[in-house]
Amino acid sequence: MQRTPDIAGAQVAPALWPLAMLQSRMATALMAADDAGRELPAALFAGAMPGAEGLRVHRNTVLGGLSHALRQTYPAVDQLVGEAFFDRMAVEFSRAQPPRAPQLGSWGHGFVAFIDGFPGTGNLPYLRALAQFDARFDELARRVPDDRHAGVAVPLHGELNLYFTAGLLVHSSSYPVAALREAILADDAAALAAVDLACGEQHFAMWRTAEGVMLQPLGAAAASYLRAVLDGGTSEQALAAALSAGDSPEGAVAAQLQQEILQARFVRVATHNNAATGAGQ
C-alpha cells in the first residue's frame, strides 16, 4: 500500500490520512495541470469508481464552475474572445489562483492582471481595460440600490450639502471602454470596428440604482472633483483638484461641474435637514 509522509515525517497509509491532509491532496490533484500532480493513491478509491475517472469528472465540474463564475463577472471579455478561449484563460487562472473561500463573489479580481498579455491576445491591446470595466459593473451590480443618496455628504454653502449615492465611483481608462463594451455585448462587429481606440483618456461616474448600473461620462475636471470628494476631500479641495485637472479657465470648469456634477442623478443638493432642493432629481 502506498504511504505518504505526514506533517511530522512519519509514514501514514492513505486510508489513515487526517481529513485536512486528504482535502489538501484532493484539492491539489483537482487543480493540477500535469498528469503527475493529478495522481492520488489507488487505495483511496477502493470500492468506488476508478480513481482517475472519478477525479476527472469532479475536476471538470470544479473547473467548469469556476469558469462560469468568471464568465458572469467578465461578460464582455467572454463575448470578445469566445467561449473556448475564455475557458482556457479561466482554467489557467483557476489553477494559478484557486479560490480560498466558498464565496466566489469575492474571488477572481486577479483575473484582470492575469489575462494581460495572455498568449493569443496580442491583437487586443485593450483587453485588460475591458476586463477592468467589466469588473466595475459586476462590483456595482452586487450592491443594494441607493435611493436615498446615503453616501458621502459634502458641505456646499451655508445650510446646503451635497449628498452622493452610496457606492458611487469614478472609473478612468485610456481606452473607450464604454463604446467597446456596448458594441461587444450587442455583437455588433461594425460598431466595434468603428470605435476609435486612440480617443484619449475616458472618465465615467458609475453607480447602482433600482434600474441597474448607471454610467455617466465625465470631463477631466468633473472626474477630478468627484474623485477628490469620494476620497474624503472638502469641497474646497475638490474644487482645487478640478481646477488643476487641465488648462481650462475657471469659468469653463465651473460650467462643467454645474452640468456634470450638480445636475447628475447621483447627487442631491439638500439642506442639513435633508429637504431636497430638486437638483440631481
LOZA-845804 format. One record per residue (C-alpha): residue in three letters; x, y, z; residue number from 1; chain. Coordinates in Angstrom, 1 decimal. Example, Ala and Ser with C-alpha at 12.3 -4.5 7.8 and 13.67 -1.06 7.14 Angstrom:
BEGIN
   type       c1       c2       c3   seq   mol
    Ala     12.3     -4.5      7.8     1     A
    Ser     13.7     -1.1      7.1     2     A
//
This chain:
BEGIN
   type       c1       c2       c3   seq   mol
    Met      0.0      0.0      0.0     1     A
    Gln      1.4      3.4     -1.0     2     A
    Arg      2.3      5.6      2.0     3     A
    Thr      2.9      9.3      2.3     4     A
    Pro      4.8     11.2      5.0     5     A
    Asp      2.6     13.1      7.5     6     A
    Ile      3.5     16.6      8.8     7     A
    Ala      6.0     15.1     11.3     8     A
    Gly      7.6     13.0      8.7     9     A
    Ala      6.2      9.6      9.7    10     A
    Gln      4.7      7.3      7.1    11     A
    Val      0.9      7.2      7.1    12     A
    Ala     -1.2      4.9      4.9    13     A
    Pro     -3.7      6.9      2.7    14     A
    Ala     -6.6      5.2      4.4    15     A
    Leu     -5.5      6.8      7.7    16     A
    Trp     -4.8     10.3      6.4    17     A
    Pro     -6.3     13.1      8.6    18     A
    Leu     -9.2     14.9      6.9    19     A
    Ala     -7.2     18.1      6.4    20     A
    Met     -4.4     16.2      4.6    21     A
    Leu     -6.9     14.3      2.4    22     A
    Gln     -8.7     17.5      1.5    23     A
    Ser     -5.4     19.2      0.7    24     A
    Arg     -4.2     16.4     -1.5    25     A
    Met     -7.6     16.2     -3.3    26     A
    Ala     -7.6     19.9     -4.0    27     A
    Thr     -4.0     19.7     -5.3    28     A
    Ala     -4.9     16.8     -7.6    29     A
    Leu     -8.1     18.5     -8.8    30     A
    Met     -6.3     21.7     -9.8    31     A
    Ala     -3.1     20.2    -11.1    32     A
    Ala     -2.2     20.9    -14.7    33     A
    Asp      0.2     18.0    -15.2    34     A
    Asp     -0.6     14.2    -15.1    35     A
    Ala      1.8     13.5    -12.2    36     A
    Gly      0.2     16.1    -10.0    37     A
    Arg     -3.3     14.7    -10.7    38     A
    Glu     -2.5     11.2     -9.3    39     A
    Leu     -3.7     10.0     -5.9    40     A
    Pro     -3.1      6.6     -4.2    41     A
    Ala     -5.4      3.9     -5.6    42     A
    Ala     -6.2      2.8     -2.1    43     A
    Leu     -8.3      5.9     -1.6    44     A
    Phe    -10.8      4.7     -4.2    45     A
    Ala    -11.3      1.1     -3.1    46     A
    Gly    -14.9      0.1     -3.8    47     A
    Ala    -15.6      3.2     -5.9    48     A
    Met    -15.2      4.1     -9.5    49     A
    Pro    -11.6      4.1    -10.7    50     A
    Gly     -9.7      7.0     -9.1    51     A
    Ala     -8.6      8.7    -12.3    52     A
    Glu    -12.1      8.6    -13.8    53     A
    Gly    -13.7      9.9    -10.6    54     A
    Leu    -11.2     12.7    -10.3    55     A
    Arg    -11.6     13.6    -14.0    56     A
    Val    -15.4     14.0    -13.6    57     A
    His    -15.0     16.0    -10.4    58     A
    Arg    -12.2     18.1    -11.9    59     A
    Asn    -14.4     19.0    -14.9    60     A
    Thr    -17.2     20.0    -12.6    61     A
    Val    -15.0     22.2    -10.4    62     A
    Leu    -13.2     23.9    -13.3    63     A
    Gly    -16.4     24.4    -15.2    64     A
    Gly    -18.0     26.0    -12.2    65     A
    Leu    -15.0     28.4    -11.7    66     A
    Ser    -15.1     29.3    -15.4    67     A
    His    -18.8     30.0    -15.2    68     A
    Ala    -18.2     32.3    -12.2    69     A
    Leu    -15.6     34.3    -14.1    70     A
    Arg    -17.9     34.4    -17.1    71     A
    Gln    -20.6     36.1    -15.1    72     A
    Thr    -18.1     38.8    -13.9    73     A
    Tyr    -16.5     39.4    -17.3    74     A
    Pro    -19.2     39.0    -19.9    75     A
    Ala    -17.7     41.4    -22.5    76     A
    Val    -14.3     39.7    -22.3    77     A
    Asp    -16.1     36.3    -22.7    78     A
    Gln    -18.0     37.6    -25.8    79     A
    Leu    -14.9     39.2    -27.3    80     A
    Val    -12.6     36.2    -27.1    81     A
    Gly    -15.1     33.4    -27.5    82     A
    Glu    -16.2     30.6    -25.2    83     A
    Ala    -13.4     28.2    -25.8    84     A
    Phe    -10.6     30.8    -25.4    85     A
    Phe    -12.2     32.3    -22.3    86     A
    Asp    -12.4     28.8    -20.8    87     A
    Arg     -8.8     28.3    -21.4    88     A
    Met     -7.9     31.6    -19.7    89     A
    Ala    -10.3     30.8    -16.8    90     A
    Val     -8.9     27.3    -16.2    91     A
    Glu     -5.3     28.5    -16.2    92     A
    Phe     -6.2     31.3    -13.8    93     A
    Ser     -8.2     29.0    -11.6    94     A
    Arg     -5.2     26.7    -11.3    95     A
    Ala     -2.8     29.6    -10.6    96     A
    Gln     -5.1     31.4     -8.2    97     A
    Pro     -7.7     29.0     -6.8    98     A
    Pro    -10.5     30.3     -4.5    99     A
    Arg     -9.6     30.4     -0.8   100     A
    Ala    -13.2     30.7      0.3   101     A
    Pro    -16.5     29.1     -0.8   102     A
    Gln    -18.0     32.5     -1.7   103     A
    Leu    -16.9     33.0     -5.4   104     A
    Gly    -18.3     36.6     -5.5   105     A
    Ser    -15.1     37.8     -3.8   106     A
    Trp    -12.8     35.7     -6.0   107     A
    Gly    -11.5     36.5     -9.4   108     A
    His    -10.1     40.0     -9.0   109     A
    Gly     -6.7     38.9    -10.1   110     A
    Phe     -8.1     37.7    -13.4   111     A
    Val     -7.7     41.3    -14.9   112     A
    Ala     -3.9     41.2    -14.4   113     A
    Phe     -3.6     37.5    -15.3   114     A
    Ile     -5.0     37.9    -18.8   115     A
    Asp     -3.0     41.0    -19.6   116     A
    Gly     -0.6     39.8    -22.3   117     A
    Phe     -2.1     36.2    -22.2   118     A
    Pro     -0.8     34.2    -25.2   119     A
    Gly     -3.1     34.8    -28.2   120     A
    Thr     -4.4     38.2    -27.1   121     A
    Gly     -1.7     40.3    -28.8   122     A
    Asn     -4.2     41.9    -31.1   123     A
    Leu     -6.4     43.0    -28.2   124     A
    Pro     -4.4     45.8    -26.5   125     A
    Tyr     -7.5     47.0    -24.7   126     A
    Leu     -8.3     43.5    -23.1   127     A
    Arg     -7.1     44.4    -19.6   128     A
    Ala     -9.0     47.8    -19.7   129     A
    Leu    -12.2     46.0    -20.9   130     A
    Ala    -11.8     43.4    -18.1   131     A
    Gln    -11.4     46.2    -15.5   132     A
    Phe    -14.6     47.8    -16.8   133     A
    Asp    -16.5     44.5    -16.7   134     A
    Ala    -15.3     44.1    -13.1   135     A
    Arg    -16.6     47.6    -12.1   136     A
    Phe    -20.1     46.7    -13.5   137     A
    Asp    -20.1     43.4    -11.5   138     A
    Glu    -18.9     45.2     -8.3   139     A
    Leu    -21.8     47.7     -8.6   140     A
    Ala    -24.4     45.1     -9.7   141     A
    Arg    -23.8     43.3     -6.4   142     A
    Arg    -24.6     46.4     -4.3   143     A
    Val    -28.0     47.3     -2.8   144     A
    Pro    -29.5     50.2     -4.8   145     A
    Asp    -29.2     53.5     -3.1   146     A
    Asp    -32.4     55.6     -3.5   147     A
    Arg    -31.7     57.9     -0.6   148     A
    His    -28.3     59.3     -1.6   149     A
    Ala    -26.8     57.9      1.6   150     A
    Gly    -23.2     58.1      0.6   151     A
    Val    -20.6     60.9      1.0   152     A
    Ala    -22.0     64.2      2.2   153     A
    Val    -20.1     67.4      1.5   154     A
    Pro    -20.9     70.9      2.8   155     A
    Leu    -21.6     73.2     -0.2   156     A
    His    -22.6     76.6      1.1   157     A
    Gly    -24.4     77.8      4.2   158     A
    Glu    -27.0     75.1      5.1   159     A
    Leu    -26.6     73.3      1.8   160     A
    Asn    -24.9     69.9      1.4   161     A
    Leu    -24.2     67.7     -1.5   162     A
    Tyr    -25.4     64.1     -0.8   163     A
    Phe    -23.9     61.4     -3.1   164     A
    Thr    -25.2     58.0     -3.9   165     A
    Ala    -23.6     55.2     -1.8   166     A
    Gly    -21.1     53.2     -3.8   167     A
    Leu    -20.6     55.9     -6.4   168     A
    Leu    -17.2     55.5     -8.1   169     A
    Val    -15.1     57.2    -10.8   170     A
    His    -13.7     54.9    -13.5   171     A
    Ser    -11.0     56.2    -15.8   172     A
    Ser     -9.4     54.4    -18.8   173     A
    Ser     -7.0     55.1    -21.6   174     A
    Tyr     -9.4     53.2    -24.0   175     A
    Pro    -13.0     53.9    -24.9   176     A
    Val    -14.2     51.0    -22.8   177     A
    Ala    -17.9     52.1    -22.7   178     A
    Ala    -18.2     52.1    -26.5   179     A
    Leu    -16.2     48.8    -26.7   180     A
    Arg    -18.3     47.0    -24.2   181     A
    Glu    -21.6     48.2    -25.7   182     A
    Ala    -20.5     47.0    -29.2   183     A
    Ile    -19.2     43.7    -27.9   184     A
    Leu    -22.3     42.8    -25.9   185     A
    Ala    -24.5     43.8    -28.8   186     A
    Asp    -22.4     41.5    -31.0   187     A
    Asp    -22.1     44.5    -33.4   188     A
    Ala    -18.9     43.9    -35.4   189     A
    Ala    -19.4     47.1    -37.4   190     A
    Ala    -19.7     49.3    -34.3   191     A
    Leu    -16.7     47.6    -32.7   192     A
    Ala    -14.6     48.2    -35.8   193     A
    Ala    -15.6     51.9    -35.8   194     A
    Val    -14.5     52.5    -32.2   195     A
    Asp    -11.6     54.9    -32.1   196     A
    Leu     -9.0     53.3    -29.8   197     A
    Ala     -6.9     56.5    -29.8   198     A
    Cys     -9.6     58.8    -28.5   199     A
    Gly     -7.7     59.6    -25.3   200     A
    Glu     -8.4     59.3    -21.6   201     A
    Gln    -12.0     58.5    -20.7   202     A
    His    -13.8     59.2    -17.4   203     A
    Phe    -17.1     57.9    -16.1   204     A
    Ala    -19.2     58.1    -13.0   205     A
    Met    -20.7     54.8    -12.1   206     A
    Trp    -23.4     53.9     -9.5   207     A
    Arg    -26.2     51.5     -8.7   208     A
    Thr    -30.0     52.2     -8.8   209     A
    Ala    -33.1     50.0     -8.8   210     A
    Glu    -32.8     50.2    -12.7   211     A
    Gly    -29.3     48.7    -12.7   212     A
    Val    -25.8     50.0    -13.0   213     A
    Met    -25.7     53.6    -14.3   214     A
    Leu    -23.0     55.2    -16.3   215     A
    Gln    -22.3     58.9    -17.0   216     A
    Pro    -19.3     60.3    -19.0   217     A
    Leu    -17.3     62.9    -17.2   218     A
    Gly    -14.8     65.5    -18.3   219     A
    Ala    -11.3     65.6    -16.6   220     A
    Ala    -12.3     68.4    -14.2   221     A
    Ala    -15.5     66.8    -13.1   222     A
    Ala    -13.8     63.4    -12.7   223     A
    Ser    -11.1     65.0    -10.5   224     A
    Tyr    -13.6     66.9     -8.4   225     A
    Leu    -15.7     63.8     -7.9   226     A
    Arg    -12.7     61.6     -7.1   227     A
    Ala    -11.5     64.1     -4.5   228     A
    Val    -14.9     64.2     -2.8   229     A
    Leu    -15.2     60.4     -2.7   230     A
    Asp    -11.7     60.2     -1.2   231     A
    Gly    -12.8     62.4      1.7   232     A
    Gly    -11.7     65.8      0.5   233     A
    Thr    -13.5     69.0      1.3   234     A
    Ser    -15.4     71.0     -1.3   235     A
    Glu    -12.5     73.4     -1.5   236     A
    Gln    -10.0     70.6     -2.0   237     A
    Ala    -12.3     69.0     -4.6   238     A
    Leu    -12.6     72.3     -6.5   239     A
    Ala     -8.8     72.8     -6.4   240     A
    Ala     -8.4     69.3     -7.9   241     A
    Ala    -10.9     70.2    -10.7   242     A
    Leu     -9.0     73.4    -11.5   243     A
    Ser     -5.7     71.5    -11.7   244     A
    Ala     -7.0     68.8    -13.9   245     A
    Gly     -6.4     70.7    -17.1   246     A
    Asp     -5.7     74.1    -18.6   247     A
    Ser     -9.4     75.2    -18.9   248     A
    Pro    -10.3     78.6    -17.5   249     A
    Glu    -12.2     78.7    -14.2   250     A
    Gly    -15.4     79.6    -16.0   251     A
    Ala    -15.3     76.5    -18.2   252     A
    Val    -14.5     74.3    -15.1   253     A
    Ala    -17.4     75.8    -13.2   254     A
    Ala    -19.8     75.2    -16.2   255     A
    Gln    -18.6     71.6    -16.4   256     A
    Leu    -19.1     71.0    -12.7   257     A
    Gln    -22.6     72.5    -12.9   258     A
    Gln    -23.6     70.3    -15.7   259     A
    Glu    -21.8     67.0    -14.9   260     A
    Ile    -22.0     67.1    -11.0   261     A
    Leu    -24.7     69.3     -9.7   262     A
    Gln    -27.3     68.2    -12.3   263     A
    Ala    -26.4     64.5    -12.1   264     A
    Arg    -28.7     61.8    -10.9   265     A
    Phe    -26.0     60.5     -8.5   266     A
    Val    -26.1     63.6     -6.3   267     A
    Arg    -28.8     65.6     -4.3   268     A
    Val    -28.5     69.1     -3.1   269     A
    Ala    -30.2     69.5      0.3   270     A
    Thr    -30.3     71.4      3.5   271     A
    His    -29.0     69.9      6.7   272     A
    Asn    -32.5     68.6      7.5   273     A
    Asn    -32.4     66.8      4.1   274     A
    Ala    -35.0     68.8      2.4   275     A
    Ala    -34.3     68.3     -1.3   276     A
    Thr    -34.0     71.4     -3.5   277     A
    Gly    -34.7     69.4     -6.6   278     A
    Ala    -31.2     69.3     -8.2   279     A
    Gly    -30.0     65.9     -9.2   280     A
    Gln    -33.5     64.5     -9.2   281     A
//
